[in-house]
Amino acid sequence: MIFFSSPYVIADQSDLSNFNDKEKSLKVIINEFTNTSNEEFNAFLQEKRNEMLSSVEQRFLNCDKDNDDTLDVFETTLCLPQVARQFRQVDSNKDNLISLDELSILAKEYYRDINKEALKKAKPNSEKFAKEN
């Protein structure tokens, strides 16, 4: 499930350009890391994942207007309209509320997908680099 480039967007338009810049930066960094150990690379990915989850949590807290640690359809529609369109799918326990855990699962799935895509794009570059050196 991808939520930044599909119906699962948890960012507004201004956040998207910032995210695209970060995505490009991540791809460049992944290319640079092709010569690092798996341990170093995994540590880097974990750090980025933690940053992403922190960002999702902050966004969630900003959207939770009634401070009940959940987002109802109204809060989601106002703050995360792209998620609101897919509310029933994101609401995995079907309680008509989105919890931070449910939103985080969506973010983790997206992050996993973006990492796979970035690694696919980085691999041809690392193979080209290896042939040249």
OpenMM code with the backbone's topology and positions (N, CA, C; nanometers):
from openmm import Vec3, app, unit

residues = "MET ILE PHE PHE SER SER PRO TYR VAL ILE ALA ASP GLN SER ASP LEU SER ASN PHE ASN ASP LYS GLU LYS SER LEU LYS VAL ILE ILE ASN GLU PHE THR ASN THR SER ASN GLU GLU PHE ASN ALA PHE LEU GLN GLU LYS ARG ASN GLU MET LEU SER SER VAL GLU GLN ARG PHE LEU ASN CYS ASP LYS ASP ASN ASP ASP THR LEU ASP VAL PHE GLU THR THR LEU CYS LEU PRO GLN VAL ALA ARG GLN PHE ARG GLN VAL ASP SER ASN LYS ASP ASN LEU ILE SER LEU ASP GLU LEU SER ILE LEU ALA LYS GLU TYR TYR ARG ASP ILE ASN LYS GLU ALA LEU LYS LYS ALA LYS PRO ASN SER GLU LYS PHE ALA LYS GLU ASN".split()
positions = [
    Vec3(0.0826, -0.1174, 0.0000),
    Vec3(0.0000, 0.0000, 0.0000),
    Vec3(0.0876, 0.1244, 0.0000),
    Vec3(0.0709, 0.2073, -0.0980),
    Vec3(0.1476, 0.3315, -0.1052),
    Vec3(0.0532, 0.4462, -0.0747),
    Vec3(0.0937, 0.5333, 0.0153),
    Vec3(0.0014, 0.6398, 0.0520),
    Vec3(0.0470, 0.7779, 0.0145),
    Vec3(0.1636, 0.7967, -0.0389),
    Vec3(0.2022, 0.9300, -0.0848),
    Vec3(0.1747, 0.9455, -0.2337),
    Vec3(0.1891, 0.8391, -0.3098),
    Vec3(0.1691, 0.8525, -0.4533),
    Vec3(0.0437, 0.7795, -0.5000),
    Vec3(-0.0442, 0.7419, -0.4085),
    Vec3(-0.1708, 0.6797, -0.4422),
    Vec3(-0.2793, 0.7470, -0.3587),
    Vec3(-0.3949, 0.6840, -0.3463),
    Vec3(-0.5003, 0.7481, -0.2668),
    Vec3(-0.4654, 0.7646, -0.1193),
    Vec3(-0.3589, 0.7022, -0.0723),
    Vec3(-0.3245, 0.7032, 0.0692),
    Vec3(-0.2293, 0.8157, 0.1042),
    Vec3(-0.2636, 0.9363, 0.0742),
    Vec3(-0.1743, 1.0479, 0.1014),
    Vec3(-0.2037, 1.1034, 0.2400),
    Vec3(-0.0994, 1.1135, 0.3242),
    Vec3(-0.1208, 1.1742, 0.4552),
    Vec3(-0.0485, 1.3080, 0.4620),
    Vec3(-0.0318, 1.3690, 0.3488),
    Vec3(0.0348, 1.4988, 0.3435),
    Vec3(-0.0462, 1.5901, 0.2533),
    Vec3(-0.0380, 1.7184, 0.2782),
    Vec3(-0.1037, 1.8105, 0.1878),
    Vec3(-0.0093, 1.8406, 0.0717),
    Vec3(-0.0561, 1.9212, -0.0228),
    Vec3(0.0213, 1.9481, -0.1442),
    Vec3(0.1600, 2.0018, -0.1144),
    Vec3(0.1733, 2.0914, -0.0174),
    Vec3(0.3049, 2.1483, 0.0133),
    Vec3(0.3984, 2.0419, 0.0687),
    Vec3(0.3427, 1.9441, 0.1405),
    Vec3(0.4257, 1.8361, 0.1932),
    Vec3(0.4768, 1.7459, 0.0819),
    Vec3(0.3992, 1.7347, -0.0266),
    Vec3(0.4378, 1.6426, -0.1335),
    Vec3(0.5677, 1.6830, -0.2009),
    Vec3(0.5851, 1.8104, -0.2302),
    Vec3(0.7093, 1.8518, -0.2944),
    Vec3(0.8264, 1.8288, -0.2012),
    Vec3(0.8069, 1.8550, -0.0731),
    Vec3(0.9108, 1.8291, 0.0260),
    Vec3(0.9422, 1.6799, 0.0311),
    Vec3(0.8376, 1.5963, 0.0285),
    Vec3(0.8596, 1.4523, 0.0308),
    Vec3(0.9338, 1.4072, -0.0944),
    Vec3(0.8949, 1.4586, -0.2114),
    Vec3(0.9623, 1.4185, -0.3349),
    Vec3(1.1103, 1.4529, -0.3295),
    Vec3(1.1435, 1.5677, -0.2710),
    Vec3(1.2842, 1.6034, -0.2534),
    Vec3(1.3529, 1.5035, -0.1615),
    Vec3(1.2844, 1.4659, -0.0537),
    Vec3(1.3419, 1.3685, 0.0394),
    Vec3(1.3577, 1.2329, -0.0274),
    Vec3(1.2601, 1.1960, -0.1104),
    Vec3(1.2681, 1.0684, -0.1808),
    Vec3(1.3889, 1.0676, -0.2743),
    Vec3(1.4089, 1.1776, -0.3470),
    Vec3(1.5253, 1.1871, -0.4348),
    Vec3(1.6539, 1.1806, -0.3545),
    Vec3(1.6565, 1.2508, -0.2422),
    Vec3(1.7749, 1.2469, -0.1559),
    Vec3(1.7999, 1.1063, -0.1058),
    Vec3(1.6941, 1.0365, -0.0688),
    Vec3(1.7084, 0.8991, -0.0211),
    Vec3(1.7671, 0.8107, -0.1304),
    Vec3(1.7233, 0.8286, -0.2525),
    Vec3(1.7764, 0.7485, -0.3628),
    Vec3(1.9244, 0.7770, -0.3841),
    Vec3(1.9640, 0.9030, -0.3758),
    Vec3(2.1058, 0.9386, -0.3891),
    Vec3(2.1861, 0.8754, -0.2768),
    Vec3(2.1341, 0.8852, -0.1564),
    Vec3(2.2040, 0.8280, -0.0412),
    Vec3(2.2137, 0.6768, -0.0549),
    Vec3(2.1072, 0.6129, -0.1014),
    Vec3(2.1118, 0.4675, -0.1206),
    Vec3(2.2194, 0.4318, -0.2218),
    Vec3(2.2297, 0.5097, -0.3280),
    Vec3(2.3360, 0.4849, -0.4258),
    Vec3(2.4736, 0.4961, -0.3615),
    Vec3(2.4909, 0.5935, -0.2737),
    Vec3(2.6194, 0.6100, -0.2055),
    Vec3(2.6470, 0.4949, -0.1097),
    Vec3(2.5419, 0.4392, -0.0536),
    Vec3(2.5576, 0.3319, 0.0441),
    Vec3(2.5798, 0.1949, -0.0191),
    Vec3(2.5799, 0.1857, -0.1499),
    Vec3(2.5975, 0.0541, -0.2115),
    Vec3(2.7323, -0.0066, -0.1777),
    Vec3(2.8251, 0.0735, -0.1325),
    Vec3(2.9564, 0.0217, -0.0933),
    Vec3(2.9713, 0.0098, 0.0582),
    Vec3(2.8634, 0.0222, 0.1330),
    Vec3(2.8705, 0.0083, 0.2782),
    Vec3(2.8251, -0.1313, 0.3180),
    Vec3(2.8502, -0.1663, 0.4415),
    Vec3(2.8096, -0.2979, 0.4905),
    Vec3(2.6582, -0.3022, 0.5092),
    Vec3(2.6049, -0.4226, 0.5110),
    Vec3(2.4610, -0.4391, 0.5355),
    Vec3(2.4221, -0.3820, 0.6709),
    Vec3(2.5087, -0.3989, 0.7684),
    Vec3(2.4797, -0.3486, 0.9026),
    Vec3(2.4663, -0.1960, 0.9016),
    Vec3(2.5582, -0.1284, 0.8344),
    Vec3(2.5524, 0.0180, 0.8254),
    Vec3(2.4277, 0.0625, 0.7494),
    Vec3(2.3994, -0.0071, 0.6409),
    Vec3(2.2845, 0.0287, 0.5587),
    Vec3(2.1545, 0.0064, 0.6358),
    Vec3(2.1449, -0.1056, 0.7062),
    Vec3(2.0250, -0.1334, 0.7861),
    Vec3(2.0067, -0.0300, 0.8963),
    Vec3(2.1159, 0.0139, 0.9565),
    Vec3(2.1080, 0.1180, 1.0600),
    Vec3(2.0559, 0.2484, 0.9997),
    Vec3(2.1045, 0.2807, 0.8811),
    Vec3(2.0583, 0.3999, 0.8107),
    Vec3(1.9083, 0.3903, 0.7818),
    Vec3(1.8637, 0.2761, 0.7295),
    Vec3(1.7222, 0.2588, 0.6987),
    Vec3(1.6364, 0.2677, 0.8247),
    Vec3(1.6849, 0.2109, 0.9335),
    Vec3(1.6103, 0.2170, 1.0592),
    Vec3(1.5973, 0.3615, 1.1080),
    Vec3(1.7042, 0.4373, 1.0942),
    Vec3(1.7003, 0.5786, 1.1336),
    Vec3(1.5961, 0.6545, 1.0514),
    Vec3(1.5960, 0.6318, 0.9208),
    Vec3(1.4998, 0.6993, 0.8331),
    Vec3(1.3573, 0.6541, 0.8636),
    Vec3(1.3404, 0.5261, 0.8931),
    Vec3(1.2084, 0.4743, 0.9279),
    Vec3(1.1590, 0.5403, 1.0570),
    Vec3(1.2456, 0.5529, 1.1545),
    Vec3(1.2082, 0.6179, 1.2805),
    Vec3(1.1688, 0.7635, 1.2587),
    Vec3(1.2413, 0.8326, 1.1712),
    Vec3(1.2074, 0.9714, 1.1385),
    Vec3(1.0694, 0.9791, 1.0740),
    Vec3(1.0429, 0.8859, 0.9830),
    Vec3(0.9148, 0.8834, 0.9145),
    Vec3(0.8020, 0.8575, 1.0139),
    Vec3(0.8208, 0.7609, 1.1036),
    Vec3(0.7169, 0.7295, 1.2018),
    Vec3(0.6930, 0.8462, 1.2973),
    Vec3(0.7985, 0.9164, 1.3317),
    Vec3(0.7848, 1.0345, 1.4164),
    Vec3(0.7030, 1.1418, 1.3447),
    Vec3(0.7291, 1.1581, 1.2165),
    Vec3(0.6552, 1.2546, 1.1357),
    Vec3(0.5074, 1.2162, 1.1262),
    Vec3(0.4802, 1.0876, 1.1063),
    Vec3(0.3419, 1.0394, 1.1001),
    Vec3(0.2723, 1.0639, 1.2341),
    Vec3(0.3428, 1.0359, 1.3428),
    Vec3(0.2845, 1.0570, 1.4753),
    Vec3(0.2519, 1.2047, 1.4981),
    Vec3(0.3423, 1.2931, 1.4589),
    Vec3(0.3182, 1.4365, 1.4763),
    Vec3(0.1987, 1.4814, 1.3935),
    Vec3(0.1912, 1.4315, 1.2710),
    Vec3(0.0784, 1.4664, 1.1838),
    Vec3(-0.0530, 1.4163, 1.2452),
    Vec3(-0.0494, 1.2932, 1.2967),
    Vec3(-0.1665, 1.2348, 1.3618),
    Vec3(-0.2113, 1.3213, 1.4796),
    Vec3(-0.1179, 1.3577, 1.5659),
    Vec3(-0.1509, 1.4383, 1.6841),
    Vec3(-0.2078, 1.5744, 1.6450),
    Vec3(-0.1540, 1.6332, 1.5387),
    Vec3(-0.2061, 1.7616, 1.4908),
    Vec3(-0.3489, 1.7487, 1.4386),
    Vec3(-0.3824, 1.6340, 1.3834),
    Vec3(-0.5161, 1.6113, 1.3278),
    Vec3(-0.6185, 1.5730, 1.4341),
    Vec3(-0.5732, 1.5194, 1.5448),
    Vec3(-0.6618, 1.4715, 1.6518),
    Vec3(-0.7124, 1.5903, 1.7340),
    Vec3(-0.8120, 1.6581, 1.6814),
    Vec3(-0.8610, 1.7826, 1.7417),
    Vec3(-0.9257, 1.7625, 1.8788),
    Vec3(-0.9879, 1.6473, 1.9011),
    Vec3(-1.0537, 1.6248, 2.0303),
    Vec3(-0.9657, 1.5478, 2.1293),
    Vec3(-0.8422, 1.5244, 2.0912),
    Vec3(-0.7425, 1.4605, 2.1790),
    Vec3(-0.7884, 1.3276, 2.2388),
    Vec3(-0.8567, 1.2462, 2.1566),
    Vec3(-0.9004, 1.1154, 2.2047),
    Vec3(-0.8117, 1.0017, 2.1523),
    Vec3(-0.6988, 1.0381, 2.0948),
    Vec3(-0.6007, 0.9422, 2.0411),
    Vec3(-0.6544, 0.8596, 1.9252),
    Vec3(-0.7544, 0.9111, 1.8575),
    Vec3(-0.8062, 0.8500, 1.7351),
    Vec3(-0.8484, 0.9614, 1.6406),
    Vec3(-0.8622, 0.9249, 1.5145),
    Vec3(-0.9150, 1.0182, 1.4150),
    Vec3(-1.0478, 0.9639, 1.3665),
    Vec3(-1.1519, 1.0450, 1.3800),
    Vec3(-1.2811, 1.0047, 1.3255),
    Vec3(-1.2872, 1.0503, 1.1798),
    Vec3(-1.3972, 1.0195, 1.1149),
    Vec3(-1.4110, 1.0544, 0.9732),
    Vec3(-1.3993, 1.2051, 0.9534),
    Vec3(-1.4579, 1.2837, 1.0420),
    Vec3(-1.4545, 1.4293, 1.0297),
    Vec3(-1.3107, 1.4817, 1.0393),
    Vec3(-1.2370, 1.4387, 1.1417),
    Vec3(-1.0980, 1.4836, 1.1588),
    Vec3(-1.0122, 1.4401, 1.0403),
    Vec3(-1.0356, 1.3191, 0.9951),
    Vec3(-0.9575, 1.2673, 0.8827),
    Vec3(-0.9877, 1.3453, 0.7559),
    Vec3(-1.1143, 1.3746, 0.7340),
    Vec3(-1.1536, 1.4501, 0.6148),
    Vec3(-1.0924, 1.5895, 0.6151),
    Vec3(-1.0917, 1.6549, 0.7305),
    Vec3(-1.0349, 1.7895, 0.7403),
    Vec3(-0.8835, 1.7909, 0.7234),
    Vec3(-0.8169, 1.6946, 0.7817),
    Vec3(-0.6712, 1.7003, 0.7922),
    Vec3(-0.5988, 1.6075, 0.6940),
    Vec3(-0.6589, 1.4943, 0.6647),
    Vec3(-0.5968, 1.3941, 0.5773),
    Vec3(-0.6985, 1.3473, 0.4732),
    Vec3(-0.7389, 1.4349, 0.3822),
    Vec3(-0.8479, 1.3995, 0.2900),
    Vec3(-0.8193, 1.2766, 0.2036),
    Vec3(-0.6933, 1.2544, 0.1682),
    Vec3(-0.6615, 1.1383, 0.0861),
    Vec3(-0.6793, 1.0091, 0.1649),
    Vec3(-0.6498, 1.0119, 0.2926),
    Vec3(-0.6728, 0.8954, 0.3784),
    Vec3(-0.8231, 0.8785, 0.4002),
    Vec3(-0.8938, 0.9891, 0.4138),
    Vec3(-1.0389, 0.9834, 0.4363),
    Vec3(-1.1089, 0.9094, 0.3233),
    Vec3(-1.0606, 0.9257, 0.2022),
    Vec3(-1.1212, 0.8570, 0.0875),
    Vec3(-1.1106, 0.7053, 0.1008),
    Vec3(-1.0120, 0.6605, 0.1746),
    Vec3(-0.9896, 0.5166, 0.1942),
    Vec3(-1.0090, 0.4779, 0.3409),
    Vec3(-1.0912, 0.5532, 0.4097),
    Vec3(-1.1063, 0.5391, 0.5550),
    Vec3(-1.1347, 0.3951, 0.5964),
    Vec3(-1.2273, 0.3304, 0.5295),
    Vec3(-1.2654, 0.1936, 0.5676),
    Vec3(-1.1504, 0.0952, 0.5532),
    Vec3(-1.0650, 0.1161, 0.4557),
    Vec3(-0.9507, 0.0260, 0.4373),
    Vec3(-0.8436, 0.0507, 0.5429),
    Vec3(-0.8231, 0.1751, 0.5799),
    Vec3(-0.7221, 0.2082, 0.6807),
    Vec3(-0.7705, 0.1657, 0.8193),
    Vec3(-0.9000, 0.1765, 0.8437),
    Vec3(-0.9603, 0.1379, 0.9719),
    Vec3(-0.9684, -0.0150, 0.9790),
    Vec3(-0.8579, -0.0781, 1.0096),
    Vec3(-0.8489, -0.2242, 1.0019),
    Vec3(-0.9360, -0.2967, 1.1043),
    Vec3(-0.9625, -0.2362, 1.2194),
    Vec3(-1.0462, -0.3036, 1.3196),
    Vec3(-1.1941, -0.2646, 1.3086),
    Vec3(-1.2275, -0.1835, 1.2102),
    Vec3(-1.3658, -0.1462, 1.1771),
    Vec3(-1.4425, -0.0819, 1.2933),
    Vec3(-1.3724, 0.0024, 1.3706),
    Vec3(-1.4387, 0.0739, 1.4803),
    Vec3(-1.4792, 0.2159, 1.4410),
    Vec3(-1.4663, 0.2471, 1.3116),
    Vec3(-1.4986, 0.3795, 1.2573),
    Vec3(-1.4080, 0.4891, 1.3112),
    Vec3(-1.2888, 0.4504, 1.3514),
    Vec3(-1.1851, 0.5426, 1.3970),
    Vec3(-1.0516, 0.4943, 1.3423),
    Vec3(-0.9611, 0.5872, 1.3195),
    Vec3(-0.8253, 0.5506, 1.2791),
    Vec3(-0.7336, 0.5803, 1.3962),
    Vec3(-0.6642, 0.4780, 1.4385),
    Vec3(-0.5683, 0.4930, 1.5483),
    Vec3(-0.4309, 0.5261, 1.4912),
    Vec3(-0.3427, 0.5685, 1.5776),
    Vec3(-0.2050, 0.5931, 1.5352),
    Vec3(-0.1433, 0.4642, 1.4826),
    Vec3(-0.1729, 0.3519, 1.5459),
    Vec3(-0.1203, 0.2232, 1.4987),
    Vec3(-0.1660, 0.1932, 1.3567),
    Vec3(-0.2933, 0.2172, 1.3276),
    Vec3(-0.3450, 0.1907, 1.1934),
    Vec3(-0.2786, 0.2820, 1.0906),
    Vec3(-0.2610, 0.4073, 1.1253),
    Vec3(-0.1947, 0.4997, 1.0337),
    Vec3(-0.0470, 0.4636, 1.0185),
    Vec3(0.0153, 0.4204, 1.1266),
    Vec3(0.1567, 0.3808, 1.1222),
    Vec3(0.1775, 0.2572, 1.0361),
    Vec3(0.0837, 0.1634, 1.0408),
    Vec3(0.0933, 0.0445, 0.9553),
    Vec3(0.0953, 0.0871, 0.8098),
    Vec3(0.0085, 0.1790, 0.7759),
    Vec3(0.0041, 0.2312, 0.6399),
    Vec3(0.1374, 0.2951, 0.6023),
    Vec3(0.1931, 0.3741, 0.6925),
    Vec3(0.3214, 0.4406, 0.6669),
    Vec3(0.4337, 0.3385, 0.6520),
    Vec3(0.4346, 0.2367, 0.7364),
    Vec3(0.5390, 0.1335, 0.7288),
    Vec3(0.5318, 0.0585, 0.5968),
    Vec3(0.4095, 0.0275, 0.5529),
    Vec3(0.3939, -0.0407, 0.4245),
    Vec3(0.4452, 0.0468, 0.3110),
    Vec3(0.4131, 0.1739, 0.3177),
    Vec3(0.4631, 0.2651, 0.2155),
    Vec3(0.6155, 0.2720, 0.2187),
    Vec3(0.6709, 0.2871, 0.3373),
    Vec3(0.8161, 0.2997, 0.3506),
    Vec3(0.8855, 0.1744, 0.2998),
    Vec3(0.8270, 0.0584, 0.3290),
    Vec3(0.8825, -0.0674, 0.2786),
    Vec3(0.8815, -0.0668, 0.1253),
    Vec3(0.7701, -0.0231, 0.0672),
    Vec3(0.7590, -0.0190, -0.0783),
    Vec3(0.8579, 0.0792, -0.1401),
    Vec3(0.8739, 0.1965, -0.0808),
    Vec3(0.9660, 0.2958, -0.1362),
    Vec3(1.1098, 0.2485, -0.1252),
    Vec3(1.1427, 0.1779, -0.0172),
    Vec3(1.2780, 0.1231, -0.0036),
    Vec3(1.3052, 0.0186, -0.1103),
    Vec3(1.2088, -0.0678, -0.1358),
    Vec3(1.2259, -0.1689, -0.2401),
    Vec3(1.2494, -0.1023, -0.3751),
    Vec3(1.1696, -0.0005, -0.4029),
    Vec3(1.1827, 0.0700, -0.5308),
    Vec3(1.3178, 0.1401, -0.5415),
    Vec3(1.3593, 0.2054, -0.4352),
    Vec3(1.4883, 0.2750, -0.4366),
    Vec3(1.6028, 0.1765, -0.4526),
    Vec3(1.5930, 0.0617, -0.3880),
    Vec3(1.6986, -0.0393, -0.4010),
    Vec3(1.7049, -0.0943, -0.5427),
    Vec3(1.5894, -0.1120, -0.6056),
    Vec3(1.5877, -0.1577, -0.7451),
    Vec3(1.6598, -0.0571, -0.8341),
    Vec3(1.6344, 0.0711, -0.8096),
    Vec3(1.6970, 0.1751, -0.8911),
    Vec3(1.8445, 0.1898, -0.8583),
    Vec3(1.8816, 0.1656, -0.7341),
    Vec3(2.0219, 0.1787, -0.6939),
    Vec3(2.1053, 0.0630, -0.7455),
    Vec3(2.0473, -0.0549, -0.7553),
    Vec3(2.1234, -0.1732, -0.7948),
    Vec3(2.1883, -0.1578, -0.9324),
    Vec3(2.1164, -0.1140, -1.0356),
    Vec3(2.1840, -0.0957, -1.1651),
    Vec3(2.3003, 0.0031, -1.1571),
    Vec3(2.2859, 0.1070, -1.0762),
    Vec3(2.3945, 0.2041, -1.0615),
    Vec3(2.5146, 0.1423, -0.9930),
    Vec3(2.4909, 0.0580, -0.8918),
    Vec3(2.6030, -0.0047, -0.8221),
    Vec3(2.6716, -0.1058, -0.9122),
    Vec3(2.5952, -0.1762, -0.9959),
    Vec3(2.6553, -0.2706, -1.0900),
    Vec3(2.7379, -0.1952, -1.1939),
    Vec3(2.6871, -0.0823, -1.2404),
    Vec3(2.7607, -0.0001, -1.3364),
    Vec3(2.8899, 0.0503, -1.2727),
    Vec3(2.8806, 0.0970, -1.1469),
    Vec3(2.9982, 0.1456, -1.0752),
    Vec3(3.1017, 0.0344, -1.0617),
    Vec3(3.0570, -0.0856, -1.0278),
    Vec3(3.1490, -0.1986, -1.0095),
    Vec3(3.2202, -0.2318, -1.1401),
    Vec3(3.1501, -0.2240, -1.2516),
    Vec3(3.2110, -0.2538, -1.3811),
    Vec3(3.3140, -0.1482, -1.4194),
    Vec3(3.2866, -0.0235, -1.3821),
    Vec3(3.3771, 0.0855, -1.4177),
    Vec3(3.5025, 0.0860, -1.3320),
    Vec3(3.4983, 0.0273, -1.2136),
    Vec3(3.6120, 0.0303, -1.1217),
    Vec3(3.6717, -0.1028, -1.1076),
] * unit.nanometer
topology = app.Topology()
chain = topology.addChain("A")
for resn in residues:
    res = topology.addResidue(resn, chain)
    for name in ("N", "CA", "C"):
        topology.addAtom(name, app.Element.getBySymbol(name[0]), res)
